[in-house]
Amino acid sequence: MRQVSRCTSRHLHRTDLANLPVWMTENNVNADYANPDGTSNCNPALKFVPDPRGTSPFLAAFRPYLFSQFGKSANQALYHWVYAADTQSGEVDFNTGSTYLSYWVDYWLGQMFPSTPTSPGPDILQLSVTETSSVEILATKNSDGSVVLMIVDHVVHAPTDDNGVGDPRTAIVNVSALGTFSSGTSTTIDKNTNAASGPAAISITPTQKISVTLGGYAVTFLRLKP
């Protein structure tokens, strides 16, 4: 991997918009919602049924994959649809205030890839990846020399799956081109993550090649410090 400078969005015809930030202000797994009579807004002949993929382990693959793809395309902000809602769209339950798994997915994206108006975020690193159809990898470098790698298992187990569990995958990350690191942590969000307390960061000993195994729809964040 080698470091490349972060690019900014460019418009082909409007040079006055060359430095205008691009934001994705809404994203969700399913945009359907209930009409006042309980029918589906997208399929009025059917009763609306909440889609649990918005808060299930599926989102641990969907949202980080989206974040990575948009970030690599120079998007500078990614917003969730709504905070307090049901199992289809929420970060927390609007009745109880309890956190869904989706809360922790977005929380850790914010922790690992922070961005503010005065500090627009880390540099995105260029990767050499041997397989991209089932695993998404994003690598960034911070001003203090630390590196964050996000590994996403988004492979579908079967074409007929509806909110399935995905398929296991193992990724070998070679960080030898980035120098040496003295410490690191690994944080995984998957079907085993407690939605009330969230994932725990586990200390790891950095090596030139780091193996990450995911048991289905999931995301692992590796933070390596010099």
N, CA, C and O of each residue as an XYZ file, in Angstrom:
904
protein
N       0.842     -1.190      0.000
C       0.000      0.000      0.000
C       0.879      1.242      0.000
O       1.915      1.264      0.664
N       0.493      2.247     -0.714
C       1.216      3.515     -0.686
C       0.229      4.650     -0.463
O      -0.935      4.562     -0.853
N       0.694      5.686      0.149
C      -0.184      6.800      0.468
C      -0.413      7.675     -0.762
O       0.514      7.971     -1.516
N      -1.639      8.072     -0.942
C      -1.968      9.027     -1.997
C      -2.721     10.184     -1.368
O      -3.378     10.013     -0.341
N      -2.635     11.335     -1.961
C      -3.325     12.491     -1.415
C      -4.826     12.357     -1.613
O      -5.285     11.793     -2.606
N      -5.581     12.877     -0.662
C      -7.033     12.820     -0.758
C      -7.501     13.742     -1.878
O      -7.070     14.892     -1.960
N      -8.376     13.241     -2.733
C      -8.859     14.052     -3.846
C     -10.149     14.761     -3.466
O     -10.837     14.355     -2.529
N     -10.469     15.811     -4.188
C     -11.711     16.538     -3.968
C     -12.615     16.346     -5.165
O     -12.153     16.039     -6.264
N     -13.902     16.527     -4.947
C     -14.869     16.327     -6.025
C     -14.704     17.393     -7.106
O     -14.468     18.565     -6.813
N     -14.831     16.965     -8.352
C     -14.709     17.869     -9.499
C     -15.935     17.728    -10.380
O     -16.429     16.619    -10.585
N     -16.423     18.819    -10.894
C     -17.538     18.784    -11.835
C     -16.974     19.049    -13.220
O     -16.084     19.883    -13.381
N     -17.484     18.347    -14.215
C     -16.914     18.443    -15.551
C     -17.102     19.806    -16.187
O     -16.288     20.217    -17.015
N     -18.172     20.525    -15.812
C     -18.484     21.765    -16.507
C     -18.496     22.995    -15.606
O     -18.301     24.112    -16.086
N     -18.722     22.806    -14.297
C     -18.819     23.941    -13.386
C     -17.532     24.105    -12.600
O     -17.385     23.527    -11.523
N     -16.604     24.882    -13.121
C     -15.335     25.075    -12.430
C     -15.514     25.806    -11.105
O     -14.681     25.676    -10.208
N     -16.608     26.585    -10.973
C     -16.846     27.297     -9.729
C     -17.262     26.349     -8.602
O     -17.281     26.737     -7.434
N     -17.598     25.091     -8.962
C     -17.986     24.101     -7.956
C     -16.859     23.103     -7.680
O     -17.077     22.069     -7.050
N     -15.664     23.421     -8.154
C     -14.555     22.464     -8.054
C     -14.251     22.056     -6.625
O     -13.890     20.904     -6.384
N     -14.387     22.963     -5.673
C     -14.056     22.662     -4.280
C     -15.285     22.486     -3.402
O     -15.190     22.504     -2.175
N     -16.431     22.317     -4.034
C     -17.663     22.129     -3.262
C     -17.722     20.705     -2.712
O     -17.615     19.753     -3.484
N     -17.889     20.533     -1.387
C     -17.959     19.178     -0.823
C     -19.199     18.439     -1.311
O     -20.244     19.042     -1.553
N     -19.066     17.133     -1.451
C     -20.186     16.277     -1.818
C     -20.593     15.464     -0.596
O     -19.760     14.790      0.009
N     -21.879     15.525     -0.231
C     -22.409     14.786      0.919
C     -23.511     13.848      0.465
O     -24.311     14.197     -0.403
N     -23.558     12.666      1.044
C     -24.689     11.765      0.884
C     -25.570     11.957      2.125
O     -25.235     11.479      3.209
N     -26.687     12.656      1.959
C     -27.482     13.089      3.104
C     -28.573     12.111      3.511
O     -29.270     12.348      4.498
N     -28.736     11.022      2.778
C     -29.686      9.984      3.186
C     -29.239      8.653      2.622
O     -28.921      8.545      1.437
N     -29.215      7.645      3.469
C     -28.988      6.292      2.968
C     -29.674      5.309      3.890
O     -29.689      5.497      5.106
N     -30.241      4.267      3.321
C     -30.908      3.244      4.107
C     -31.000      1.968      3.279
O     -30.776      1.981      2.068
N     -31.331      0.874      3.946
C     -31.451     -0.406      3.254
C     -32.755     -0.476      2.469
O     -32.784     -1.006      1.358
N     -33.830      0.054      3.039
C     -35.153     -0.025      2.423
C     -35.892      1.268      2.732
O     -36.118      1.583      3.900
N     -36.272      2.018      1.710
C     -36.906      3.324      1.896
C     -38.421      3.254      2.032
O     -39.079      4.291      2.118
N     -38.979      2.062      2.052
C     -40.434      1.920      2.179
C     -40.887      2.342      3.580
O     -40.097      2.325      4.523
N     -42.149      2.717      3.709
C     -42.717      3.075      5.008
C     -44.222      2.851      4.975
O     -44.808      2.633      3.914
N     -44.837      2.909      6.148
C     -46.261      2.606      6.257
C     -47.125      3.817      5.938
O     -46.829      4.928      6.375
N     -48.195      3.604      5.174
C     -49.232      4.617      4.987
C     -50.076      4.689      6.266
O     -49.986      3.799      7.111
N     -50.896      5.741      6.418
C     -51.744      5.847      7.619
C     -52.626      4.620      7.871
O     -52.952      4.318      9.019
N     -53.009      3.915      6.811
C     -53.861      2.734      6.997
C     -53.057      1.450      7.192
O     -53.625      0.359      7.244
N     -51.725      1.584      7.301
C     -50.891      0.419      7.553
C     -50.399     -0.300      6.325
O     -49.682     -1.294      6.440
N     -50.762      0.171      5.160
C     -50.287     -0.459      3.929
C     -48.905      0.076      3.561
O     -48.463      1.106      4.070
N     -48.246     -0.639      2.677
C     -46.922     -0.244      2.216
C     -47.018      0.933      1.259
O     -47.852      0.928      0.353
N     -46.173      1.943      1.450
C     -46.162      3.083      0.541
C     -45.665      2.677     -0.842
O     -46.126      3.216     -1.848
N     -44.736      1.739     -0.901
C     -44.198      1.295     -2.190
C     -45.083      0.249     -2.859
O     -45.119      0.150     -4.085
N     -45.799     -0.533     -2.044
C     -46.699     -1.577     -2.555
C     -48.036     -1.456     -1.833
O     -48.307     -2.238     -0.922
N     -48.873     -0.503     -2.212
C     -50.108     -0.194     -1.472
C     -51.068     -1.372     -1.311
O     -51.910     -1.357     -0.413
N     -50.959     -2.371     -2.149
C     -51.845     -3.525     -2.021
C     -51.425     -4.453     -0.889
O     -52.164     -5.366     -0.522
N     -50.242     -4.220     -0.340
C     -49.715     -5.080      0.714
C     -49.616     -4.332      2.031
O     -49.489     -3.108      2.050
N     -49.675     -5.068      3.130
C     -49.456     -4.488      4.448
C     -47.978     -4.178      4.620
O     -47.122     -4.959      4.204
N     -47.679     -3.043      5.232
C     -46.280     -2.692      5.468
C     -45.695     -3.582      6.565
O     -46.289     -3.756      7.629
N     -44.526     -4.136      6.282
C     -43.796     -4.939      7.259
C     -42.384     -4.374      7.354
O     -41.681     -4.318      6.345
N     -41.949     -3.953      8.542
C     -40.600     -3.394      8.670
C     -39.522     -4.363      8.184
O     -39.621     -5.571      8.402
N     -38.513     -3.836      7.536
C     -37.402     -4.621      7.011
C     -36.285     -4.628      8.054
O     -35.651     -3.594      8.264
N     -36.026     -5.753      8.709
C     -35.045     -5.779      9.806
C     -33.596     -5.642      9.365
O     -32.703     -5.530     10.205
N     -33.347     -5.651      8.052
C     -31.956     -5.529      7.598
C     -31.330     -4.190      7.990
O     -30.106     -4.060      8.008
N     -32.154     -3.207      8.299
C     -31.627     -1.898      8.690
C     -30.983     -1.871     10.059
O     -30.275     -0.922     10.394
N     -31.222     -2.910     10.859
C     -30.629     -2.965     12.198
C     -30.006     -4.319     12.513
O     -29.488     -4.519     13.612
N     -30.050     -5.249     11.567
C     -29.505     -6.591     11.784
C     -28.025     -6.617     11.406
O     -27.498     -5.604     10.945
N     -27.335     -7.758     11.590
C     -25.935     -7.854     11.167
C     -25.716     -7.528      9.691
O     -24.597     -7.201      9.297
N     -26.764     -7.611      8.869
C     -26.636     -7.226      7.464
C     -26.099     -5.805      7.344
O     -25.321     -5.507      6.437
N     -26.516     -4.920      8.264
C     -26.076     -3.525      8.187
C     -24.599     -3.385      8.515
O     -23.958     -2.428      8.079
N     -24.046     -4.325      9.278
C     -22.617     -4.291      9.589
C     -21.778     -4.493      8.338
O     -20.591     -4.170      8.321
N     -22.400     -5.031      7.285
C     -21.727     -5.134      5.986
C     -22.148     -3.999      5.063
O     -21.313     -3.392      4.392
N     -23.452     -3.714      5.032
C     -24.006     -2.730      4.101
C     -23.455     -1.328      4.332
O     -22.947     -0.705      3.400
N     -23.548     -0.818      5.576
C     -23.148      0.571      5.825
C     -21.650      0.786      5.669
O     -21.268      1.759      5.019
N     -20.766     -0.061      6.222
C     -19.335      0.141      5.995
C     -18.936      0.026      4.524
O     -18.056      0.750      4.059
N     -19.589     -0.893      3.784
C     -19.308     -1.010      2.355
C     -19.668      0.287      1.645
O     -18.898      0.790      0.827
N     -20.840      0.825      1.960
C     -21.282      2.082      1.372
C     -20.319      3.208      1.737
O     -19.933      4.006      0.883
N     -19.933      3.265      3.016
C     -19.014      4.290      3.499
C     -17.702      4.243      2.720
O     -17.189      5.278      2.295
N     -17.166      3.046      2.537
C     -15.902      2.888      1.833
C     -16.012      3.291      0.369
O     -15.165      4.026     -0.139
N     -17.044      2.817     -0.308
C     -17.207      3.113     -1.726
C     -17.392      4.608     -1.978
O     -16.788      5.167     -2.893
N     -18.230      5.253     -1.164
C     -18.440      6.686     -1.336
C     -17.188      7.476     -0.960
O     -16.854      8.461     -1.619
N     -16.495      7.051      0.096
C     -15.280      7.748      0.505
C     -14.206      7.695     -0.561
O     -13.527      8.691     -0.809
N     -14.046      6.548     -1.192
C     -13.059      6.412     -2.264
C     -13.431      7.247     -3.489
O     -12.581      7.545     -4.329
N     -14.705      7.621     -3.582
C     -15.165      8.450     -4.697
C     -15.185      9.933     -4.343
O     -15.755     10.746     -5.070
N     -14.548     10.281     -3.202
C     -14.380     11.674     -2.752
C     -15.592     12.251     -2.048
O     -15.631     13.453     -1.787
N     -16.591     11.425     -1.732
C     -17.686     11.909     -0.890
C     -17.138     12.236      0.497
O     -16.298     11.498      1.011
N     -17.598     13.332      1.115
C     -17.030     13.788      2.379
C     -17.948     13.608      3.583
O     -17.535     13.883      4.709
N     -19.167     13.159      3.378
C     -20.061     12.931      4.515
C     -21.130     11.919      4.122
O     -21.629     11.922      2.997
N     -21.473     11.048      5.081
C     -22.498     10.038      4.860
C     -23.457     10.080      6.042
O     -23.052      9.861      7.183
N     -24.731     10.362      5.769
C     -25.713     10.534      6.834
C     -26.713      9.375      6.854
O     -27.160      8.892      5.813
N     -27.047      8.948      8.071
C     -28.101      7.961      8.252
C     -29.451      8.640      8.067
O     -29.558      9.864      8.149
N     -30.490      7.829      7.813
C     -31.811      8.377      7.507
C     -32.479      8.996      8.726
O     -32.965     10.125      8.659
N     -32.511      8.259      9.856
C     -33.218      8.738     11.038
C     -32.589      8.090     12.261
O     -32.061      6.981     12.173
N     -32.641      8.775     13.409
C     -31.962      8.277     14.618
C     -32.864      7.361     15.440
O     -32.535      6.194     15.649
N     -33.998      7.883     15.908
C     -34.926      7.094     16.726
C     -36.064      6.599     15.846
O     -36.843      7.399     15.327
N     -36.166      5.279     15.674
C     -37.180      4.722     14.781
C     -37.372      3.242     15.092
O     -37.085      2.780     16.196
N     -37.869      2.503     14.083
C     -38.129      1.076     14.261
C     -36.927      0.260     13.791
O     -35.854      0.799     13.522
N     -37.135     -1.058     13.698
C     -36.023     -1.941     13.320
C     -35.607     -1.800     11.860
O     -34.572     -2.336     11.463
N     -36.379     -1.101     11.070
C     -36.001     -0.906      9.672
C     -35.059      0.275      9.499
O     -34.150      0.221      8.671
N     -35.257      1.329     10.258
C     -34.552      2.577      9.962
C     -33.791      3.187     11.132
O     -33.055      4.152     10.928
N     -33.933      2.674     12.329
C     -33.423      3.376     13.493
C     -31.992      3.067     13.882
O     -31.397      2.076     13.459
N     -31.467      3.958     14.705
C     -30.221      3.722     15.420
C     -30.544      3.300     16.856
O     -29.837      2.500     17.469
N     -31.642      3.870     17.370
C     -32.171      3.481     18.681
C     -33.680      3.257     18.534
O     -34.312      3.806     17.632
N     -34.242      2.448     19.425
C     -35.673      2.181     19.413
C     -36.427      3.411     19.892
O     -36.139      3.927     20.972
N     -37.399      3.894     19.100
C     -38.081      5.140     19.455
C     -39.001      4.972     20.663
O     -39.439      5.970     21.236
N     -39.303      3.743     21.063
C     -40.144      3.521     22.246
C     -39.321      3.361     23.523
O     -39.683      3.901     24.568
N     -38.214      2.621     23.440
C     -37.443      2.294     24.641
C     -36.129      3.062     24.752
O     -35.583      3.194     25.847
N     -35.620      3.565     23.638
C     -34.326      4.246     23.651
C     -33.146      3.292     23.619
O     -31.997      3.732     23.657
N     -33.409      1.988     23.549
C     -32.324      1.012     23.505
C     -31.646      1.049     22.138
O     -32.294      1.320     21.127
N     -30.362      0.779     22.108
C     -29.582      0.874     20.879
C     -29.743     -0.384     20.022
O     -29.816     -1.503     20.530
N     -29.796     -0.165     18.722
C     -29.747     -1.259     17.756
C     -28.288     -1.485     17.358
O     -27.414     -0.687     17.696
N     -28.036     -2.570     16.646
C     -26.691     -2.825     16.142
C     -26.242     -1.711     15.206
O     -25.053     -1.399     15.131
N     -27.192     -1.113     14.494
C     -26.880     -0.024     13.573
C     -26.221      1.161     14.273
O     -25.394      1.858     13.687
N     -26.599      1.383     15.538
C     -25.987      2.473     16.314
C     -24.479      2.272     16.407
O     -23.707      3.211     16.212
N     -24.067      1.049     16.706
C     -22.645      0.778     16.907
C     -21.880      0.780     15.595
O     -20.699      1.127     15.569
N     -22.531      0.401     14.515
C     -21.871      0.472     13.205
C     -21.493      1.915     12.890
O     -20.353      2.201     12.522
N     -22.459      2.823     13.036
C     -22.182      4.230     12.735
C     -21.274      4.870     13.780
O     -20.464      5.737     13.452
N     -21.405      4.448     15.035
C     -20.535      4.985     16.092
C     -19.070      4.682     15.778
O     -18.218      5.565     15.874
N     -18.778      3.437     15.405
C     -17.387      3.069     15.170
C     -16.859      3.600     13.844
O     -15.657      3.831     13.714
N     -17.720      3.798     12.867
C     -17.279      4.491     11.659
C     -16.814      5.903     12.002
O     -15.802      6.378     11.487
N     -17.571      6.570     12.882
C     -17.201      7.913     13.300
C     -15.942      7.947     14.135
O     -15.156      8.890     14.038
N     -15.737      6.917     14.966
C     -14.538      6.858     15.800
C     -13.286      6.566     14.979
O     -12.223      7.134     15.232
N     -13.415      5.692     14.012
C     -12.254      5.279     13.237
C     -11.898      6.245     12.110
O     -10.735      6.350     11.722
N     -12.888      6.939     11.594
C     -12.645      7.878     10.489
C     -13.244      9.234     10.831
O     -14.177      9.682     10.164
N     -12.717      9.899     11.867
C     -13.285     11.184     12.292
C     -13.042     12.283     11.272
O     -12.028     12.291     10.574
N     -13.985     13.208     11.197
C     -13.851     14.336     10.283
C     -14.605     15.522     10.850
O     -15.752     15.392     11.275
N     -13.961     16.677     10.855
C     -14.582     17.918     11.311
C     -14.287     19.008     10.286
O     -13.431     18.816      9.422
N     -14.972     20.141     10.360
C     -14.693     21.217      9.406
C     -13.244     21.668      9.414
O     -12.718     22.070      8.376
N     -12.579     21.608     10.583
C     -11.188     22.043     10.664
C     -10.202     20.904     10.417
O      -9.027     21.151     10.144
N     -10.671     19.658     10.512
C      -9.827     18.495     10.256
C     -10.615     17.536      9.380
O     -11.321     16.669      9.895
N     -10.505     17.675      8.065
C     -11.385     16.956      7.148
C     -11.214     15.448      7.108
O     -11.966     14.776      6.401
N     -10.266     14.895      7.829
C     -10.160     13.446      7.870
C      -8.819     12.925      7.426
O      -7.979     13.685      6.944
N      -8.605     11.608      7.588
C      -7.317     11.004      7.234
C      -7.146     10.837      5.734
O      -8.089     10.978      4.956
N      -5.919     10.534      5.357
C      -5.618     10.248      3.954
C      -6.029      8.813      3.623
O      -5.811      7.895      4.413
N      -6.618      8.639      2.458
C      -6.961      7.301      1.987
C      -5.736      6.689      1.317
O      -5.082      7.330      0.493
N      -5.431      5.443      1.677
C      -4.285      4.738      1.122
C      -4.695      3.901     -0.081
O      -5.796      3.352     -0.127
N      -3.811      3.815     -1.033
C      -4.071      2.982     -2.198
C      -3.743      1.532     -1.869
O      -2.720      1.249     -1.245
N      -4.611      0.613     -2.289
C      -4.465     -0.796     -1.966
C      -4.219     -1.637     -3.208
O      -4.614     -1.270     -4.315
N      -3.565     -2.762     -3.005
C      -3.482     -3.799     -4.023
C      -4.278     -4.978     -3.481
O      -3.822     -5.670     -2.571
N      -5.459     -5.208     -4.031
C      -6.391     -6.212     -3.500
C      -6.576     -7.324     -4.521
O      -6.804     -7.056     -5.701
N      -6.478     -8.577     -4.069
C      -6.559     -9.706     -4.984
C      -7.995    -10.165     -5.232
O      -8.260    -10.830     -6.232
N      -8.932     -9.818     -4.331
C     -10.312    -10.269     -4.502
C     -11.243     -9.202     -3.931
O     -11.130     -8.833     -2.761
N     -12.157     -8.712     -4.755
C     -12.999     -7.600     -4.330
C     -14.491     -7.907     -4.368
O     -15.298     -7.061     -3.982
N     -14.873     -9.087     -4.818
C     -16.299     -9.374     -4.991
C     -17.021     -9.672     -3.688
O     -18.246     -9.566     -3.625
N     -16.291    -10.042     -2.651
C     -16.942    -10.409     -1.398
C     -16.417     -9.664     -0.186
O     -17.079     -9.632      0.852
N     -15.243     -9.065     -0.296
C     -14.640     -8.342      0.829
C     -14.247     -6.943      0.371
O     -13.594     -6.773     -0.658
N     -14.652     -5.950      1.147
C     -14.283     -4.550      0.891
C     -13.266     -4.120      1.940
O     -13.439     -4.386      3.130
N     -12.198     -3.450      1.487
C     -11.154     -2.996      2.414
C     -10.897     -1.511      2.192
O     -10.726     -1.053      1.062
N     -10.873     -0.784      3.280
C     -10.526      0.643      3.260
C      -9.372      0.853      4.226
O      -9.414      0.379      5.361
N      -8.346      1.560      3.781
C      -7.192      1.856      4.629
C      -6.930      3.353      4.630
O      -6.937      3.990      3.576
N      -6.700      3.913      5.808
C      -6.435      5.347      5.935
C      -5.251      5.579      6.864
O      -4.936      4.743      7.711
N      -4.601      6.729      6.692
C      -3.476      7.095      7.542
C      -3.743      8.446      8.171
O      -4.113      9.399      7.486
N      -3.551      8.525      9.487
C      -3.781      9.755     10.236
C      -2.501     10.579     10.348
O      -1.408     10.094     10.053
N      -2.652     11.818     10.775
C      -1.507     12.717     10.865
C      -0.481     12.270     11.896
O       0.682     12.664     11.812
N      -0.889     11.449     12.874
C       0.043     10.966     13.888
C       0.768      9.695     13.453
O       1.518      9.111     14.235
N       0.551      9.267     12.216
C       1.218      8.078     11.697
C       0.456      6.787     11.906
O       0.857      5.743     11.393
N      -0.635      6.839     12.651
C      -1.433      5.636     12.864
C      -2.225      5.300     11.604
O      -2.527      6.176     10.795
N      -2.551      4.033     11.453
C      -3.266      3.534     10.283
C      -4.516      2.796     10.731
O      -4.489      2.052     11.711
N      -5.607      3.003     10.015
C      -6.853      2.275     10.270
C      -7.215      1.486      9.023
O      -7.243      2.026      7.917
N      -7.489      0.214      9.213
C      -7.939     -0.639      8.111
C      -9.320     -1.177      8.452
O      -9.541     -1.698      9.545
N     -10.235     -1.050      7.522
C     -11.588     -1.574      7.691
C     -11.794     -2.717      6.713
O     -11.644     -2.544      5.503
N     -12.141     -3.892      7.243
C     -12.375     -5.071      6.418
C     -13.844     -5.448      6.542
O     -14.336     -5.685      7.645
N     -14.542     -5.504      5.420
C     -15.988     -5.749      5.395
C     -16.280     -7.044      4.654
O     -15.881     -7.204      3.501
N     -16.974     -7.968      5.309
C     -17.451     -9.188      4.657
C     -18.894     -8.945      4.233
O     -19.791     -8.896      5.075
N     -19.123     -8.793      2.923
C     -20.466     -8.474      2.434
C     -21.005     -9.538      1.491
O     -21.984     -9.293      0.785
N     -20.386    -10.715      1.463
C     -20.799    -11.742      0.515
C     -22.134    -12.374      0.931
O     -22.350    -12.678      2.104
N     -23.014    -12.564     -0.043
C     -24.324    -13.170      0.190
C     -24.184    -14.693      0.122
O     -23.521    -15.216     -0.774
N     -24.799    -15.395      1.053
C     -24.701    -16.851      1.081
C     -25.421    -17.488     -0.107
O     -24.887    -18.398     -0.740
N     -26.644    -17.009     -0.416
C     -27.427    -17.574     -1.515
C     -28.292    -16.482     -2.120
O     -28.712    -15.568     -1.409
N     -28.571    -16.557     -3.430
C     -29.381    -15.516     -4.093
C     -30.773    -15.358     -3.488
O     -31.385    -14.296     -3.609
N     -31.272    -16.402     -2.840
C     -32.620    -16.343     -2.270
C     -32.635    -15.809     -0.845
O     -33.707    -15.694     -0.251
N     -31.484    -15.481     -0.284
C     -31.411    -14.997      1.102
C     -32.161    -13.686      1.277
O     -32.075    -12.793      0.434
N     -32.885    -13.578      2.360
C     -33.527    -12.329      2.768
C     -33.165    -12.110      4.230
O     -33.700    -12.771      5.120
N     -32.246    -11.170      4.467
C     -31.711    -10.955      5.805
C     -31.025    -12.215      6.325
O     -31.223    -12.612      7.473
N     -30.213    -12.843      5.462
C     -29.469    -14.028      5.857
C     -28.249    -13.673      6.691
O     -28.147    -12.571      7.230
N     -27.330    -14.618      6.788
C     -26.162    -14.430      7.657
C     -24.885    -14.162      6.871
O     -23.850    -13.859      7.464
N     -24.941    -14.271      5.531
C     -23.735    -14.080      4.738
C     -22.877    -15.329      4.742
O     -23.328    -16.393      5.167
N     -21.643    -15.212      4.273
C     -20.698    -16.327      4.225
C     -19.385    -15.919      4.897
O     -18.981    -14.760      4.802
N     -18.716    -16.855      5.574
C     -17.427    -16.532      6.202
C     -16.366    -16.184      5.162
O     -16.361    -16.720      4.054
N     -15.479    -15.287      5.536
C     -14.345    -14.932      4.695
C     -13.141    -14.619      5.589
O     -13.296    -14.153      6.718
N     -11.941    -14.883      5.064
C     -10.694    -14.524      5.747
C      -9.879    -13.625      4.835
O      -9.668    -13.937      3.663
N      -9.427    -12.512      5.378
C      -8.591    -11.579      4.621
C      -7.205    -11.519      5.266
O      -7.089    -11.436      6.489
N      -6.167    -11.559      4.448
C      -4.791    -11.389      4.915
C      -4.338    -10.000      4.496
O      -4.239     -9.709      3.304
N      -4.065     -9.153      5.459
C      -3.682     -7.770      5.185
C      -2.175     -7.616      5.367
O      -1.647     -7.839      6.456
N      -1.493     -7.237      4.298
C      -0.045     -7.044      4.334
C       0.245     -5.555      4.492
O      -0.018     -4.769      3.582
N       0.785     -5.169      5.642
C       1.058     -3.753      5.925
C       2.556     -3.457      5.941
O       2.976     -2.427      6.470
N       3.355     -4.336      5.375
C       4.815     -4.183      5.433
C       5.298     -2.896      4.782
O       6.322     -2.347      5.190
N       4.572     -2.400      3.767
C       5.000     -1.176      3.074
C       4.764      0.074      3.902
O       5.216      1.156      3.529
N       4.057     -0.060      5.026
C       3.730      1.118      5.841
C       4.671      1.310      7.013
O       4.459      2.214      7.821
N       5.697      0.495      7.133
C       6.620      0.619      8.254
C       6.246     -0.326      9.378
O       5.530     -1.305      9.168
N       6.735     -0.026     10.571
C       6.475     -0.882     11.726
C       5.508     -0.205     12.694
O       5.425      1.021     12.762
N       4.792     -1.023     13.426
C       3.827     -0.531     14.403
C       4.084     -1.185     15.749
O       4.462     -2.355     15.817
N       3.878     -0.429     16.819
C       4.179     -0.933     18.165
C       2.965     -1.533     18.860
O       3.113     -2.369     19.751
N       1.766     -1.116     18.462
C       0.564     -1.619     19.120
C      -0.616     -1.534     18.171
O      -0.557     -0.861     17.142
N      -1.690     -2.227     18.531
C      -2.869     -2.197     17.682
C      -4.096     -2.726     18.394
O      -3.999     -3.355     19.448
N      -5.249     -2.464     17.807
C      -6.516     -2.990     18.326
C      -7.341     -3.530     17.165
O      -7.186     -3.110     16.018
N      -8.211     -4.460     17.490
C      -9.141     -5.032     16.523
C     -10.540     -4.953     17.102
O     -10.781     -5.396     18.225
N     -11.475     -4.379     16.322
C     -12.860     -4.222     16.769
C     -13.775     -4.789     15.696
O     -13.734     -4.347     14.548
N     -14.606     -5.770     16.062
C     -15.477     -6.437     15.108
C     -16.942     -6.263     15.492
O     -17.315     -6.398     16.658
N     -17.761     -5.962     14.491
C     -19.214     -5.891     14.671
C     -19.830     -6.949     13.772
O     -19.658     -6.925     12.553
N     -20.557     -7.889     14.396
C     -21.171     -8.975     13.640
C     -22.379     -9.503     14.404
O     -22.889     -8.831     15.300
N     -22.835    -10.691     14.058
C     -24.025    -11.272     14.665
C     -23.845    -11.547     16.155
O     -24.832    -11.699     16.874
N     -22.605    -11.613     16.626
C     -22.341    -11.883     18.040
C     -22.215    -10.619     18.885
O     -22.051    -10.705     20.102
N     -22.288     -9.458     18.260
C     -22.146     -8.194     18.988
C     -23.392     -7.895     19.808
O     -24.513     -7.993     19.311
N     -23.186     -7.530     21.062
C     -24.288     -7.152     21.941
C     -24.785     -5.772     21.537
O     -24.024     -4.805     21.583
N     -26.058     -5.666     21.139
C     -26.601     -4.391     20.665
C     -26.718     -3.366     21.779
O     -26.805     -2.170     21.503
N     -26.722     -3.810     23.039
C     -26.837     -2.882     24.160
C     -25.488     -2.263     24.526
O     -25.413     -1.068     24.812
N     -24.432     -3.060     24.519
C     -23.123     -2.575     24.962
C     -22.145     -2.346     23.824
O     -21.143     -1.655     24.011
N     -22.408     -2.905     22.652
C     -21.519     -2.700     21.522
C     -20.307     -3.613     21.552
O     -20.161     -4.417     22.473
N     -19.431     -3.499     20.554
C     -18.248     -4.367     20.464
C     -17.142     -3.906     21.403
O     -17.123     -2.760     21.852
N     -16.236     -4.810     21.686
C     -15.068     -4.482     22.511
C     -13.826     -4.460     21.634
O     -13.638     -5.331     20.785
N     -12.979     -3.454     21.845
C     -11.708     -3.374     21.131
C     -10.709     -4.307     21.800
O     -10.486     -4.222     23.008
N     -10.108     -5.195     21.019
C      -9.163     -6.180     21.533
C      -7.751     -5.785     21.119
O      -7.511     -5.462     19.956
N      -6.827     -5.809     22.057
C      -5.431     -5.485     21.752
C      -4.811     -6.587     20.903
O      -5.029     -7.773     21.151
N      -4.033     -6.184     19.896
C      -3.332     -7.139     19.047
C      -1.875     -6.725     18.925
O      -1.530     -5.563     19.142
N      -1.023     -7.680     18.576
C       0.380     -7.395     18.304
C       0.559     -7.266     16.801
O       0.420     -8.257     16.084
N       0.861     -6.084     16.307
C       0.964     -5.897     14.843
C       2.085     -6.726     14.240
O       3.172     -6.821     14.809
N       1.820     -7.320     13.099
C       2.810     -8.035     12.310
C       2.708     -7.546     10.866
O       1.790     -6.799     10.529
N       3.633     -7.956     10.023
C       3.592     -7.511      8.630
C       2.358     -8.026      7.906
O       1.827     -7.347      7.027
N       1.895     -9.222      8.268
C       0.683     -9.790      7.692
C      -0.298    -10.100      8.809
O       0.007    -10.852      9.735
N      -1.480     -9.510      8.707
C      -2.498     -9.677      9.737
C      -3.685    -10.419      9.142
O      -4.232    -10.011      8.118
N      -4.076    -11.505      9.786
C      -5.202    -12.309      9.314
C      -6.479    -11.888     10.034
O      -6.504    -11.783     11.260
N      -7.534    -11.649      9.266
C      -8.834    -11.268      9.821
C      -9.885    -12.232      9.282
O     -10.100    -12.310      8.072
N     -10.537    -12.963     10.178
C     -11.580    -13.908      9.790
C     -12.938    -13.404     10.252
O     -13.125    -13.098     11.430
N     -13.880    -13.320      9.329
C     -15.227    -12.859      9.621
C     -16.206    -13.985      9.320
O     -16.087    -14.659      8.296
N     -17.174    -14.190     10.211
C     -18.064    -15.336     10.117
C     -19.322    -15.129      9.317
O     -20.249    -15.933      9.416
N     -19.385    -14.089      8.536
C     -20.580    -13.737      7.774
C     -20.623    -12.228      7.645
O     -19.581    -11.575      7.694
N     -21.822    -11.656      7.480
C     -21.930    -10.205      7.392
C     -21.266     -9.573      8.621
O     -21.665     -9.840      9.754
N     -20.258     -8.741      8.387
C     -19.508     -8.189      9.521
C     -18.519     -7.139      9.034
O     -18.243     -7.005      7.842
N     -17.995     -6.397     10.013
C     -16.919     -5.448      9.745
C     -15.909     -5.534     10.881
O     -16.276     -5.649     12.050
N     -14.627     -5.476     10.517
C     -13.548     -5.409     11.502
C     -12.734     -4.153     11.257
O     -12.365     -3.850     10.122
N     -12.457     -3.422     12.334
C     -11.607     -2.234     12.275
C     -10.278     -2.570     12.936
O     -10.242     -2.975     14.097
N      -9.191     -2.402     12.201
C      -7.846     -2.538     12.764
C      -7.242     -1.147     12.911
O      -7.178     -0.390     11.942
N      -6.804     -0.811     14.105
C      -6.104      0.454     14.326
C      -4.664      0.126     14.738
O      -4.440     -0.534     15.753
N      -3.699      0.588     13.949
C      -2.286      0.295     14.187
C      -1.566      1.596     14.510
O      -1.710      2.599     13.812
N      -0.775      1.551     15.603
C      -0.049      2.755     16.046
C       1.453      2.519     15.957
O       1.934      1.427     16.261
N       2.209      3.567     15.532
C       3.660      3.427     15.409
C       4.327      3.230     16.780
O       5.548      3.095     16.860
